[in-house]
């Protein structure tokens, strides 16, 4: 009974820490702005895959994130700055979208119109799962939690891995439910509303990306004060 209570408390603590960092509402706004031209079936598939990827990212970050970062010499500030650049790039593309290609092009041989079918975009991993949901802050927090547990060794391995699986699963389910509910929002706001959301979300993503970079630079200054000129 005590073990079950401990698991419940740790899951609650993990959700309290992860939900504000993952911020499913931000992912919903991004999903709306990027999936406006998709069919309902495609949107549902992207929502399911994004939730699955978030689950994998959280689990793999805890299990092997510290090893991967130390192997490739990646620091937490470097992770934050790289994530910020990705977020800002996505934001710029949403704020200043490329002109839409014509729906048909002339065939030089017979002059008949040849319809160009747009390829289905995969937005589940980038940017929905990473860096929108499981971004640099989330990954850094998970890796930091794994490092603290490895140093202390308590609670036991089976308890902490049970908490990890259940917490990651709950976060993924929350994201999936949030993304699936976007159908209602999409029908309510219409095409022009989606375009407006896309522009606003692009601007916010640029701001978020710049802030990620600023946080990474500040962390470098705090971590390596000897690099500053005296």
N, C-alpha and C positions, 0 to 999 in steps of 0.2 A: 504493500500500500504506500509506504514511504517513497519507494522508487517511482511509482506511478505519479505521485504528487510532484516529485522532483522533475520528472519528464514534462509534466504539464506546466510547471513554473518556467522551465527552460524554453519550452515552445512559446509561451506567452512573451517571455523576454525577447526571444528571437523575432517574433512578429512585431513587437513594439519598436525594435531597432530597424527592421527591414522595410516595413510598410512605408514609413516616411521617405526612406531612401529610394525605394522602387517607384513610389508615387504612380499607381495605376491610372489616375486621372490624366496625367501628362501623356501616358502611352495611348489612352483613348483619343485624345485630341490629335496626336500624331497619326494614329491609325485612320481617323476620319479624313485627315488631309491627304493621306497617301493612297487611300483605297477608294476614292470617289468614283473611279472608272472601272472598278472591279464588279463582277457579278456577286450575288449573295453567297453562292457556293465557294467562290474564291476567297471572299472575306472570311468565311467561317474556317476555311482551311488555313489561312494565314494566322488567324487568331489561335487555332489549336497548335500550330507549329511554334508560334512565338512563345506560348506558355510552356511547351515542352523544352524549348531551348533555354528559357529562364531557369527551369528546374535543373537542367544539365549544368548550366553555368554556375549556379549556386553550389551544387554538390561538388563539381570538379574544382572550383575555387577553394573550397574547404579542404578537400582531400589532397590536391596536388598543386594548388596555386603558389604556395610558398616555395616549393621545389622548382617549379617552372621559372618563377621570377629570379630566384638565385642562380639557376643554371644559365639563363640568358642575360644576367646582369641587369635586370629591370627593377627599378625602384618604384616605390609608391608614388612619389612626385612625377616620375616619368609616365606612369600609368595614367595619372590624372591629366597631364598635359596632352598625351596622345588621345585620350578620350575626349578632351575638350576640342581638339582640332577636328576630330571626326564629327562631333555634334555641330560645331560651327559650319563645317562644310555642308552637312545635310541642311542646316538652316538657310544657308545662302542659296542652295538649289531650290528650296521651297519658296524663298522670298523672291527670287528672280528665276522663275521656271523657263526652260528652253521652249522656243516656239514649237507648236504642234505640227508634226509632219503631215503632209496631205494624205488623205485617205486612199487615194489611188494614183498610180503613175502610168504613163503611156508606154505601151510596148512598141518598140521601134519597128518590129516586124509586121504586125497586123493592125496597129493603131487601136487595139481594143484596150479598155481600161483594165488594169490588173490591180485588184484590191490587195493592199498591204495589211496583213493582220498584225496588230501589235503583239509583241511577245509578253507573256504574263510575267510581271515583276515579282520577285521574291523579296518581300519586305519583312519577313518573319524574324530572321536572325539580325540583320542590319537594316534599319535602325531600331526595330521594335524591341527585340530581346536585348541587344547590346548596340548602342549604349543607353537607349531610352529607359529601359527597366532595370537591367542589371548593369549599371554604369560603373565608372571608376570608383565612385564612393562606396557603392554596394560591394564590389569585389574587394576593395581595400579593407572594408569592415570585416568581411568574411575571412579573409586571409589573416587579419589581425586576431580574430577570435580563435582561429585554428592554431596560430602561434602561441597564444596564451594558454590554450588547453594542452598543447604538447609540452609546454614548460611546467605546468602544474600537475598534469596527469589525472586530475579529478574533474568531473566524475568519470566513471569507467568508460572504456571504449564503446561497449554496446549501447550504453545510455546515450552518449553523445552522438553516435551515428543514427540512432533511432530519432533523436531530436532533430538532427540535420535533415533526414529524409522527410519527416512529417512537416517540419517548418517550410522546407523548400516546396513540398507538395501543396501546402495551404497557400503560399504566396503565388504559385503558378495557377491554382484554381481561382484565386481572386482576380488575377490578371485575365484569365480566360473568360470569366463571367463579365468582367468590365468590357472587354473587347466585343463579346457577343451582344452586349446591350447597345453597342454603337449603331446597330441597325435601326433602332427606334429613333436615335438622334439624327441619323442620316436621312430618314424619311421625313423628319420634321423640318430640318433646315433647308433641304433641297440642294441643287447643284451650286447655285450662287453662294449659299451659306457655307458649303464645303470649301469653295475657293477662298472665301474670306477667312475661314478658320485656318486654311493652309498658309495664307500670308502672315496672319498673326502668330501662328505657331512657328513659322520660319524665323520671324524676328526674335521670338522668345528663345528658340534654340540657339541662335547666334549669341544672344546674351548669356545663355547657360554655358555655351562652349567657351566663351571668353572668361567667364567666372571660373570654370574648371582650370583653365590655363593659369589664371591669377592665383588660385589656391595652390596649384602645383609649384609655381615660382616661390610663393611665400613659404611653402613647406621646405623647399630647397634652402631658402635663406635661414629658416629656423634649424634645419638639420645640419647644414654645413656653414656655420657662422665664420669659419676661418677663411672661406672663399671671399668674404667681403673685404674691400680695400680699407686699410686702417689710416 
